[in-house]
Amino acid sequence: MASFGHSAGSGRYFASNRKGCRVPRKSQWTLSGVISNVRYVERPEQQELTLKQAPLGRSEATLAALIPIRKTAAWWNLTQEERRSIFENKSHHIAEGVRYLPSVARELYHSRDIGEPFDFLTLV
């Protein structure tokens, strides 16, 4: 599980994906998520993403963004195939993301099933 938050004591943001990591006691907010299985990509896309993806935490990476995402009930009522169709045929989500690799690293965390306020957290 990964945790992200803002520490009231130091005024700093924190991120940790280490097992057993302690969240600062005086956190103003904390969001958590887990890395899960890949859902919306086909094997050739996954292979391309794996080849081009840069790792998080590399020395030349000096900026980061945490993007919390909440989907509607209508989204969750769609089948996985329908969601995949929206990703590729309407938003071109995966193809657009590949264009920015390897300069932008990203990691998707699933939060919906662990009772968090957002469905996904994307760290870029």
C-alpha positions as CSV (number, residue, x, y, z in Angstrom):
1,M,0.0,0.0,0.0
2,A,1.2,3.5,-0.7
3,S,0.4,6.6,1.3
4,F,0.5,10.2,0.3
5,G,-0.2,13.2,2.5
6,H,0.7,16.6,4.0
7,S,2.3,16.8,7.3
8,A,1.1,19.7,9.4
9,G,4.2,19.6,11.6
10,S,6.8,20.1,8.9
11,G,4.5,21.6,6.2
12,R,5.9,19.1,3.8
13,Y,4.2,16.6,1.5
14,F,5.1,12.9,1.9
15,A,4.8,9.8,-0.2
16,S,5.7,6.3,0.7
17,N,5.1,2.9,-1.0
18,R,7.2,1.0,1.6
19,K,5.5,-1.7,3.5
20,G,5.0,-0.8,7.1
21,C,5.7,2.9,6.5
22,R,4.4,5.2,9.3
23,V,2.3,8.1,8.3
24,P,3.2,11.3,10.3
25,R,0.9,11.7,13.3
26,K,0.0,15.3,12.6
27,S,-1.0,14.8,9.0
28,Q,-3.5,17.3,7.6
29,W,-4.6,14.7,5.0
30,T,-3.6,11.3,3.9
31,L,-4.7,9.3,0.8
32,S,-3.8,5.6,0.3
33,G,-4.0,3.2,-2.6
34,V,-2.6,-0.2,-3.8
35,I,-1.0,-1.2,-7.0
36,S,-3.3,-3.8,-8.7
37,N,-3.4,-5.8,-11.8
38,V,-3.5,-4.1,-15.2
39,R,-7.1,-3.8,-16.5
40,Y,-7.5,-1.7,-19.6
41,V,-4.5,-2.4,-21.8
42,E,-4.0,-5.1,-24.3
43,R,-0.7,-7.1,-24.4
44,P,1.0,-5.1,-27.2
45,E,0.1,-1.8,-25.3
46,Q,1.4,-3.2,-22.1
47,Q,4.7,-4.3,-23.7
48,E,5.1,-0.8,-25.2
49,L,4.4,0.9,-21.9
50,T,6.9,-1.4,-20.1
51,L,9.6,-0.7,-22.6
52,K,9.2,3.1,-22.5
53,Q,8.2,3.7,-18.9
54,A,10.7,5.5,-16.8
55,P,10.9,4.6,-13.1
56,L,9.5,6.9,-10.4
57,G,12.2,8.3,-8.1
58,R,14.9,8.7,-10.7
59,S,17.5,11.3,-9.9
60,E,16.6,13.7,-12.7
61,A,13.0,13.8,-11.6
62,T,12.6,16.9,-9.6
63,L,8.8,17.5,-9.8
64,A,5.8,15.3,-9.0
65,A,2.0,15.5,-9.0
66,L,-0.6,13.5,-7.3
67,I,-3.9,13.3,-9.1
68,P,-6.8,11.9,-7.2
69,I,-9.6,10.5,-9.5
70,R,-13.2,9.8,-8.7
71,K,-15.5,8.0,-11.2
72,T,-19.2,8.2,-11.3
73,A,-21.7,5.4,-10.5
74,A,-22.5,5.4,-14.3
75,W,-18.8,4.6,-15.0
76,W,-18.8,1.7,-12.6
77,N,-22.0,0.4,-14.1
78,L,-20.3,0.0,-17.5
79,T,-18.6,-3.3,-18.3
80,Q,-14.9,-3.5,-18.5
81,E,-15.1,-3.7,-22.3
82,E,-17.2,-0.5,-22.4
83,R,-14.7,1.3,-20.2
84,R,-11.9,0.1,-22.4
85,S,-13.7,1.4,-25.5
86,I,-14.0,4.9,-23.9
87,F,-10.3,4.9,-23.0
88,E,-9.3,4.1,-26.6
89,N,-12.0,5.2,-28.9
90,K,-13.1,8.4,-27.3
91,S,-10.3,9.7,-25.1
92,H,-7.3,7.8,-26.6
93,H,-6.1,7.6,-23.0
94,I,-3.4,5.0,-23.5
95,A,-2.1,6.3,-26.8
96,E,-1.8,9.8,-25.4
97,G,0.0,8.6,-22.3
98,V,2.6,6.7,-24.4
99,R,3.5,9.9,-26.2
100,Y,4.9,11.4,-23.0
101,L,7.0,8.4,-22.0
102,P,9.7,8.2,-20.8
103,S,9.9,11.9,-19.8
104,V,6.8,11.5,-17.6
105,A,6.8,8.5,-15.2
106,R,3.5,7.4,-13.6
107,E,2.1,4.9,-11.2
108,L,-1.6,4.1,-10.7
109,Y,-2.9,3.2,-7.3
110,H,-6.4,1.7,-6.7
111,S,-8.2,3.2,-3.8
112,R,-11.9,2.4,-4.3
113,D,-11.8,-1.1,-2.9
114,I,-10.0,-0.1,0.3
115,G,-12.6,2.5,1.3
116,E,-10.7,5.7,0.3
117,P,-12.5,8.8,-0.9
118,F,-11.1,8.5,-4.4
119,D,-11.2,5.6,-6.8
120,F,-7.7,6.0,-8.1
121,L,-4.5,8.0,-7.3
122,T,-2.1,8.7,-10.1
123,L,1.4,9.7,-9.2
124,V,3.3,11.4,-12.0
